[in-house]
Amino acid sequence: MRDKILEKSGEMFLNLGFKSVTMDDIARELGISKKTIYKYFPNKVGLVGASTEAVQEAIDATILFIKGQNHNAIAEEFAVKAIFKEMFKNAKTSPMYQLKKYYPETYAELMEREACMFRDCNVDNLAKGIEQGLYRENIKIDLIVNFYFTLIFGVFESDLYGHEMKEVMKIEYEVLEYHIRAIATEKGIAELEKQLKIINKNH
């Protein structure tokens, strides 16, 4: 039952917003009493924290699965981005923005976990890209990871870009292109252009 509650609340929080979904809404959707939810989670803050963690674990597992496929480094980055796009396709506003605004402690915990996963994934991707001749050999990996992290999460931190999920995803693709152009070899640029053609065809 705990897993069912987590799955349903995670889906509702992502699609309808952390603030607007109530414990009553979740209980109604699941056809259970609110008391049953409180048996597993002390309050809404606890449920938001647990469901955020569960969603993040699902994302991390999917990213690791993609990394196990035989993609080149640049195709891998686009495959990961496609997962996020699919996962948040029904979300009206950015879940990260909502978390930061209404549940700052949960947001801070998420960012701490996310920073580790992001760093590991990107160090791995950069090393792979250098090996494949897609990224320049002389790039400073640690610095590039920090630049990219600042750019990606800066989109959620700032009010410059708006908070509609559709717009946020478009900007994320722009950030990815910006990131790859900054570090790619000629071979890498050719692969980037190929990936951009694919996503433009699908939009």
Disulfide bonds with the S-S distance in Angstrom:
none
